[in-house]
């Protein structure tokens, strides 16, 4: 059996074998983490290499490394050639740090102790509803990133890589250029807003996020993108008052960090800012969880939100209910099982 394991590949296996295969995730994840940390993909970028050569270049034990690489090949990340050398597959190319769409930092993050220790305490979350991360570390996730510079830097790199990929998908799927004045609420360094303004020359943007996030990095990023003249940077907090009167307010990958009560509080701040904009819009950019029994990555990301800080990914019915509590309604038909833009308008007062 070669290639990446999936439903089509496992259908012929007996049910009990398919069940046991599902428990192998922790093994595969650790193998990929080792392959990523040793930068095996980078070493193989120019062609196949033998295990002894790879072990020498990485300072590892040849026999142990070979057994790890064999597992990576069994799952289609590498390919073991007849002479015993290893080569990159199409999947493995994404582990290179120097290619567009690289997933190396995300693999390193997914295999870091920040996540595996949290998932080790998943039962605590199931029994209490409280984030496993807090139970394991004794403090919150974002406090941890501030305490541990290595963890903070890894998280930032992984999220930046994910943001680049999701930004392209969202901008390809929705016309943000409809809105002359747009506010990116909680937009971090401004990566998404810079790309949006680059694509839509007629749009002016405002970036709102914490001072420590926006005051240093964002101006440089906008300058490099050549859009500084069309951007205002406003230090702020999305639980506080937002710049009022703009045509649209974007919340990209913000609300999934929060439970429904606090997410609704953020939404109400946007509604206040839209009070005097007759045709204003709220644009929520999130992974939209798909129907029951269907595979989509959002159902796994939802567990990440749960164990890290008590947030959640949401399906369309959950979004509609949450929006209604904050005075909004969904007006488009986003596609479930993927990143999507939920276009929302304020309900008239009294509804």
C-alpha positions as CSV (number, residue, x, y, z in Angstrom):
1,X,0.0,0.0,0.0
2,X,1.6,3.3,-1.1
3,X,0.6,6.9,-1.1
4,X,-1.3,8.9,1.4
5,X,-3.8,6.9,3.4
6,X,-7.4,7.8,2.8
7,X,-10.9,6.2,2.6
8,X,-10.3,4.7,-0.9
9,X,-7.1,3.1,0.3
10,X,-8.5,1.6,3.5
11,X,-11.9,0.5,2.2
12,X,-10.6,-3.1,1.4
13,X,-9.2,-3.5,5.0
14,X,-11.2,-5.4,7.6
15,X,-13.2,-3.1,9.9
16,X,-11.1,-3.8,12.9
17,X,-7.9,-3.0,11.0
18,X,-9.4,0.3,9.8
19,X,-10.3,1.1,13.4
20,X,-6.7,0.4,14.6
21,X,-5.3,2.5,11.7
22,X,-7.2,5.5,13.1
23,X,-5.2,5.2,16.3
24,X,-1.9,5.6,14.4
25,X,-2.3,9.3,14.0
26,X,0.0,10.1,16.9
27,X,2.7,7.9,15.4
28,X,2.5,9.5,11.9
29,X,2.4,13.0,13.4
30,X,5.6,12.4,15.4
31,X,7.3,10.9,12.3
32,X,6.4,14.0,10.2
33,X,7.5,16.3,13.0
34,X,11.0,14.6,13.0
35,X,11.2,14.8,9.2
36,X,10.3,18.5,9.3
37,X,12.6,19.4,12.2
38,X,15.6,17.7,10.5
39,X,14.7,19.4,7.3
40,X,14.8,16.1,5.4
41,X,12.8,17.7,2.6
42,X,15.3,20.5,2.2
43,X,18.2,18.0,2.0
44,X,16.4,16.0,-0.7
45,X,15.5,19.1,-2.8
46,X,18.3,18.4,-5.3
47,X,17.6,14.7,-5.6
48,X,17.5,11.3,-3.7
49,X,20.0,10.5,-0.9
50,X,20.8,7.4,1.1
51,X,20.0,7.0,4.8
52,X,23.7,7.0,5.8
53,X,24.2,10.3,4.0
54,X,21.1,11.9,5.5
55,X,22.1,10.7,9.0
56,X,25.5,12.2,8.6
57,X,24.1,15.6,7.5
58,X,21.5,15.6,10.3
59,X,23.7,14.2,13.2
60,X,21.3,11.3,13.7
61,X,21.5,7.5,14.2
62,X,21.3,5.9,10.7
63,X,19.3,2.9,11.6
64,X,16.8,4.8,13.7
65,X,16.5,7.5,11.0
66,X,15.9,4.9,8.3
67,X,13.1,3.4,10.2
68,X,11.4,6.8,10.6
69,X,11.9,7.6,6.9
70,X,10.3,4.2,6.0
71,X,7.1,5.2,7.8
72,X,7.1,8.6,6.0
73,X,7.4,6.7,2.7
74,X,4.6,4.4,3.6
75,X,2.3,7.4,3.9
76,X,3.5,9.0,0.7
77,X,5.6,11.8,2.1
78,X,8.8,10.3,0.8
79,X,9.5,7.5,-1.8
80,X,12.0,4.7,-1.1
81,X,13.8,3.9,-4.3
82,X,15.0,0.4,-5.2
83,X,18.6,1.2,-4.2
84,X,17.4,2.3,-0.7
85,X,17.8,6.0,-1.3
86,X,14.9,8.4,-0.4
87,X,13.3,11.0,-2.7
88,X,10.7,13.6,-2.2
89,X,7.1,13.0,-3.4
90,X,4.6,15.7,-4.4
91,X,3.3,15.7,-0.9
92,X,6.8,15.9,0.6
93,X,7.6,18.9,-1.4
94,X,5.3,20.9,0.9
95,X,7.8,20.2,3.7
96,X,10.5,22.3,2.1
97,X,10.8,25.7,3.7
98,X,11.7,27.5,0.4
99,X,8.6,26.7,-1.7
100,X,5.3,28.6,-2.1
101,X,2.7,27.2,0.2
102,X,5.3,25.5,2.4
103,X,3.7,23.6,5.3
104,X,6.9,23.0,7.3
105,X,6.1,25.5,10.0
106,X,2.6,24.2,10.4
107,X,3.8,20.6,10.7
108,X,6.3,21.7,13.3
109,X,3.6,23.5,15.2
110,X,1.1,20.6,14.9
111,X,3.8,18.3,16.4
112,X,4.9,20.7,19.1
113,X,4.3,19.9,22.7
114,X,1.9,22.9,22.9
115,X,-0.6,20.7,21.0
116,X,0.4,17.1,21.9
117,X,0.4,17.8,25.7
118,X,-3.0,19.5,25.3
119,X,-4.5,16.6,23.4
120,X,-3.0,14.2,26.0
121,X,-5.4,15.9,28.5
122,X,-8.4,15.9,26.1
123,X,-10.4,13.8,28.7
124,X,-10.1,16.7,31.1
125,X,-11.8,19.0,28.6
126,X,-14.5,16.4,27.8
127,X,-15.3,16.0,31.5
128,X,-15.2,19.7,32.4
129,X,-15.6,21.7,29.2
130,X,-12.5,23.6,30.2
131,X,-9.4,24.0,27.9
132,X,-7.0,21.2,28.4
133,X,-4.1,23.6,27.7
134,X,-4.8,25.6,30.9
135,X,-5.1,22.3,32.9
136,X,-1.7,21.1,31.6
137,X,0.3,24.4,31.7
138,X,-1.4,26.3,34.5
139,X,-2.0,29.3,32.4
140,X,-3.7,30.4,29.1
141,X,-2.5,29.7,25.6
142,X,-1.8,33.3,24.6
143,X,0.0,33.9,27.9
144,X,2.1,30.9,27.2
145,X,3.2,32.4,23.8
146,X,4.3,35.5,25.7
147,X,6.2,33.5,28.3
148,X,8.0,31.2,25.8
149,X,9.6,33.1,23.0
150,X,10.3,29.9,21.0
151,X,6.7,28.8,21.2
152,X,5.5,32.3,20.3
153,X,7.8,32.5,17.3
154,X,6.7,29.0,16.1
155,X,3.1,29.9,16.4
156,X,3.6,33.2,14.6
157,X,5.3,31.5,11.7
158,X,2.7,28.8,11.4
159,X,-0.2,31.2,11.5
160,X,1.5,33.5,9.0
161,X,1.9,30.7,6.6
162,X,-1.7,29.6,7.1
163,X,-2.9,33.2,6.7
164,X,-1.1,33.5,3.3
165,X,-2.9,30.4,2.0
166,X,-6.3,31.3,3.3
167,X,-6.1,34.9,2.2
168,X,-5.6,33.8,-1.4
169,X,-8.5,31.4,-1.2
170,X,-10.8,34.0,0.3
171,X,-9.8,36.8,-2.0
172,X,-10.3,34.5,-5.0
173,X,-13.8,33.4,-3.9
174,X,-15.4,36.8,-2.8
175,X,-15.4,40.3,-4.2
176,X,-14.1,42.5,-1.4
177,X,-13.7,45.3,-3.9
178,X,-17.4,46.1,-3.6
179,X,-16.6,48.1,-0.4
180,X,-14.8,51.4,-0.8
181,X,-13.9,51.7,2.9
182,X,-13.2,48.5,4.8
183,X,-12.0,47.7,8.3
184,X,-10.0,44.6,9.2
185,X,-10.8,44.0,12.8
186,X,-8.2,41.9,14.7
187,X,-6.2,41.7,11.5
188,X,-2.8,41.2,13.1
189,X,0.2,42.6,11.1
190,X,-2.1,43.4,8.2
191,X,-1.2,40.5,5.8
192,X,-4.7,39.9,4.6
193,X,-5.5,43.6,4.3
194,X,-2.3,44.3,2.3
195,X,-3.2,41.6,-0.2
196,X,-6.8,42.8,-0.4
197,X,-5.7,46.4,-1.1
198,X,-3.1,45.2,-3.7
199,X,-5.9,43.4,-5.6
200,X,-8.4,46.2,-5.3
201,X,-6.9,49.6,-6.1
202,X,-10.2,51.5,-5.3
203,X,-10.4,50.3,-1.7
204,X,-9.2,52.1,1.4
205,X,-8.5,50.1,4.5
206,X,-8.2,50.4,8.3
207,X,-6.4,47.9,10.4
208,X,-7.4,47.5,14.0
209,X,-5.5,45.3,16.5
210,X,-3.5,45.6,19.7
211,X,-0.8,48.2,19.8
212,X,2.0,45.7,20.3
213,X,0.8,43.9,17.1
214,X,0.1,46.8,14.7
215,X,2.4,49.7,15.6
216,X,5.7,48.1,14.6
217,X,5.2,45.4,11.9
218,X,2.1,46.6,10.1
219,X,3.4,49.9,8.7
220,X,6.5,48.1,7.2
221,X,4.3,45.5,5.6
222,X,2.0,48.0,4.0
223,X,5.0,50.0,2.8
224,X,6.5,46.9,1.2
225,X,3.1,46.2,-0.5
226,X,2.9,49.7,-1.8
227,X,-0.5,50.4,-0.2
228,X,0.5,52.7,2.7
229,X,-1.3,55.7,1.2
230,X,-4.6,53.8,1.4
231,X,-4.3,52.4,5.0
232,X,-4.9,53.7,8.4
233,X,-3.6,51.8,11.4
234,X,-5.7,52.1,14.5
235,X,-4.4,50.5,17.8
236,X,-7.4,49.0,19.5
237,X,-9.3,46.0,21.0
238,X,-12.2,44.3,19.3
239,X,-14.0,44.1,22.6
240,X,-13.9,47.9,22.6
241,X,-15.3,50.6,20.4
242,X,-14.4,50.3,16.7
243,X,-13.9,53.0,14.1
244,X,-17.5,53.8,13.0
245,X,-19.1,54.5,9.7
246,X,-17.2,52.2,7.2
247,X,-18.8,50.2,4.5
248,X,-17.6,46.7,5.7
249,X,-15.9,45.2,8.7
250,X,-13.9,42.0,8.3
251,X,-13.4,39.4,11.1
252,X,-10.9,36.9,9.7
253,X,-10.1,33.9,11.9
254,X,-11.1,35.9,15.0
255,X,-14.4,34.6,16.3
256,X,-13.3,30.9,16.4
257,X,-11.0,31.8,19.2
258,X,-14.0,32.6,21.5
259,X,-17.0,31.0,23.0
260,X,-20.4,32.1,21.9
261,X,-20.8,34.7,24.6
262,X,-17.6,36.5,23.9
263,X,-17.9,36.1,20.2
264,X,-21.3,37.8,20.4
265,X,-19.7,40.7,22.3
266,X,-17.3,41.2,19.4
267,X,-20.2,41.1,16.9
268,X,-22.1,43.7,18.9
269,X,-19.2,46.1,18.7
270,X,-19.2,45.7,14.9
271,X,-23.0,46.3,14.8
272,X,-22.4,49.6,16.8
273,X,-19.9,50.7,14.3
274,X,-22.3,50.0,11.4
275,X,-25.2,51.8,13.0
276,X,-25.2,54.7,10.6
277,X,-24.2,52.8,7.5
278,X,-27.5,51.9,5.6
279,X,-26.0,49.1,3.5
280,X,-23.0,48.2,5.6
281,X,-21.8,44.6,5.9
282,X,-20.0,42.3,8.3
283,X,-17.7,39.8,6.5
284,X,-16.8,36.8,8.6
285,X,-13.9,34.7,7.2
286,X,-13.8,31.4,8.9
287,X,-13.7,27.6,8.2
288,X,-17.4,26.6,7.8
289,X,-17.9,23.1,9.3
290,X,-19.6,20.7,7.0
291,X,-22.6,18.3,7.4
292,X,-22.6,15.4,9.8
293,X,-20.6,12.3,8.7
294,X,-18.7,14.3,6.0
295,X,-15.0,14.7,6.3
296,X,-13.6,18.2,6.6
297,X,-10.6,19.6,8.4
298,X,-12.8,22.0,10.3
299,X,-14.0,19.3,12.6
300,X,-10.4,18.7,13.7
301,X,-9.6,22.4,13.9
302,X,-12.7,22.7,16.2
303,X,-10.9,20.4,18.7
304,X,-7.8,22.6,18.5
305,X,-10.0,25.6,19.5
306,X,-11.6,23.6,22.3
307,X,-8.4,22.3,23.9
308,X,-6.4,25.4,23.5
309,X,-8.7,28.1,24.7
310,X,-12.3,27.1,24.6
311,X,-13.2,28.5,21.2
312,X,-14.9,26.7,18.4
313,X,-15.4,26.3,14.6
314,X,-19.0,26.6,13.6
315,X,-21.4,25.2,11.1
316,X,-24.0,27.3,9.2
317,X,-26.8,26.7,11.7
318,X,-24.5,27.7,14.6
319,X,-23.4,30.9,12.8
320,X,-27.0,31.9,12.1
321,X,-27.9,31.4,15.7
322,X,-24.9,33.4,17.0
323,X,-25.4,36.2,14.4
324,X,-29.1,36.6,15.5
325,X,-28.1,37.1,19.1
326,X,-25.9,40.0,18.1
327,X,-28.4,41.6,15.6
328,X,-27.1,40.2,12.3
329,X,-28.4,37.9,9.6
330,X,-26.5,35.9,7.0
331,X,-27.3,37.0,3.4
332,X,-25.1,34.8,1.2
333,X,-24.8,31.0,0.8
334,X,-21.2,30.0,1.8
335,X,-19.9,26.6,0.9
336,X,-19.5,24.3,3.9
337,X,-16.4,22.2,4.5
338,X,-13.9,24.9,3.6
339,X,-12.8,28.4,4.4
340,X,-15.6,30.8,3.5
341,X,-16.8,34.4,3.6
342,X,-20.0,34.8,5.5
343,X,-21.6,38.1,4.3
344,X,-23.9,39.5,7.1
345,X,-26.1,42.6,7.4
346,X,-27.4,44.2,10.6
347,X,-31.0,43.4,11.4
348,X,-33.3,46.4,11.8
349,X,-33.5,47.6,15.4
350,X,-36.2,45.7,17.3
351,X,-35.8,42.4,15.4
